[in-house]
Amino acid sequence: MRHLLSTSALSREDALNILDTAEEMSGVATRHVKKLPTLRGRTVVNLFFEDSTRTRISFEAASKRLSADVMNFSGKGSSVSKGESLKDTVQTLESIGADAVVMRHWASGAAAQLADSGWTDCAVINAGDGTHEHPTQALLDALTLRRGWADRSGEALRGSDLAGMKVLIVGDILHSRVARSNVWLLRTLGAEVGLVAPPTLLPVGVETWPVTVHYSFDEALDTAPDAVMMLRVQAERMGGSFFPTVAEYTRRWGLTDERMARLEARFDGVSTPMVLHPGPMNRGVEISSAAADSVQNRVLDQVANGVSVRMAVLHLLLSGSRAAEPAAPSLPHSADRFSTGSSA
């Protein structure tokens, strides 16, 4: 059985396979009928124990564009609130006919536990587990970055990586599953990754990560990054004070109008550095309104690319065959080449 649990276990070949497949899947959005018959007769369950807008809707759209049936499950208002275990919940859903479980859970390692437990034969996709990982978010970020990088270099998209690209990830690294997944994936694809954060928002052991750590955003900007990824301050995961005030955080680690002007000043006639954000954006905290509305902000591209990436993942895990109709994109490789492991 194959799952997508973590980017740290993705090989370069696996990652490029997903990105190349996503590129072909993106063409579906431009068709009059935005459907492929690839997963007709299959059932995908969105099992979300935490609130979500973008990820849940994106997986639902991806499943439906592949003609799969979709069941949306929320922990709130379900038997989970009565004490039902994860095991019983998943086995109930599988009995109804689930083929894949897309799970977001508040506990780190929950997706890996489900995949390794033997409780289910469904394919398991980690849609975010605690502060651990969020692999499809990193993949859609990589797709967004790769498109911008290819536009700048003039290289063909298919099979290309991010070699030579400099990416800064800024903000609440400690609580960010997005940051962790991006670090491993971007390094696998050849990018240079820098982290920018106050010391209190860096995880223990970060010095062993394949990154350069900066404590000053302004000094980090002097390294001439090709992309800046801003992270939301996750106040809901903070049990205490990690910085003096919101105003102080914004002044030292926010993408202010002044810092955005510095990025835009690096226009080289081809492209300016990209700004990414996994959402939701806290305007006036980690990013100013001007930066959020800038043409360099790729947040809406990220959302659109998320559907393509999740279509690719679902296709590779549940089908692995080429789409049948002539108008559909030809899809590379098969699901048995897409092995992601199960790190917790």
Buried (B, 14 or more C-beta within 10 A) or exposed (E): EBBBBBBBBBBEEBBBBBBBBBBBBBEBEEEEEEBBEBBEEBBBBBBBBBEBEBBBBBBBBBBBBBBBBBBBBBBEEEEBEEEEEBBEBBBEBBEEEBBBBBBBBEBBBBBBBBBBEEBBEBBBBBBBBBBBBBBBBBBBBBBBBBBBBBEBBEBEBEEBBBEEBBBBBBBBBBBBBBBBBBBBBBBBBEBBBBBBBBEEBBBEEBEEBEBBBBBEBEEBBEEEBBBBBBBBBBEEEBEEEBBEEBEEBBEBBBBBEEBBEEBBEEEEEEBBBBBBBBBEBBEBBBBBEBBBEBEBBBBEBBBBBBBBBBBBBBBBBBBBEEBEEEEBBEBBBEBEBBEBBBBB
